[in-house]
C-alpha cells in the first residue's frame, strides 16, 4: 500500500512551482497561463479540435493528459536531479 503523505505538507506548493518552472523550461504546453492564451482566441469547437481540455482549464485545474509520457518523465527526472543537487549543496556547505 502506497503512502503518499508528505513529511512537510508545505512542500507540495514548492514542488508544484518547480514542476511548472521545469515544464516551461522544456517548452511543454501546460499550466493555466497556457490555456488562457489558447482560449482567448478560440471557441470551444476549435479548441476541441486542437485537443484543448476545456473542462479542465475552465475548472482551474491543469491538465497534463495531452503531454507525452516521455515529456512528463523528463519533468519528474529534472525535479529529482535538482532536489539531489540542492541536497548535495546543503551538505557540502556544512563542511
N, C-alpha and C positions, 0 to 999 in steps of 0.2 A: 504494500500500500504506500503510495507516494505521500510525502509530507511537504506541502508547498508553503508552509508557514514561514514568514520572513522573521529572521532573528531581530532585524532592525526594520520595523514597518515603514519608517520614513524613507527607506532605501528604494521603495517602489517608484516614487516620483523621480528620484535621481536616475534610476535605471531607464525609466521611460524617456526622460530627457536625452540620455546618452543614446538610446535606441534611435530616436528621430534625428539626432545630430549625425549619427553614422549613416543612416539611410539617406540623408541629404547629401553627405559627402560622396556616397556611392551612386548618387543620381537616381534613387528609387522614388517613384511617384506615390508617396504615402503621406498621411497627415492631413489635418483639417484644412490647412492653408492650400494644399494641392486641390482638394475638392471644391473649395470656394472659388478658385480660379477656373476650374472646369465648368462649374455650374453657372458662373457669371454670364457666360455666353452660350449656354446650351440648354435646350429644353429637355424634358425627361426622356422623350423618344430618342433624340440624338445621343444623349448620354448613355442610354441603354445600349445603343449600337456600339459605343466605344467601350462598353463594359464597365462603366462607372456605376458603382453601387449606390444609387440614390438613397435608398432606405437607410443605409448605414451612415452616409455622410450627413443626412438631414437629422439623424438622431444624436449627432455629436460624437458618435463612436468612429474610430478609424478602422478602415478595412484593409486587410493585408492579403485577402484571398486571390487577388489578381497578380501577386508577386510570385515569381518562380521560387521553388524550394531552395535552389542553389543561392539565390539572392538573399533570402531570409536567413539561410545558414551563414552567409558571409557577414550579415549584420551581427548575428549571435557570436560568431567566431571573433569578430573585431572587438565586440564588447568584452569577451573573455580575455583577449590579448591585452586590451587597455587596462582592465582591472588587475591583471597579473603585473603589468608594467608599473602601475601605481603602487601596488603592494611591495614590489621589489625596491622602488624608490624610497618608500617609507622605511623599509628595513635597512637599507644602506645609509639612510640619513641618521640612523641611531648609532652607527659606529664611527 
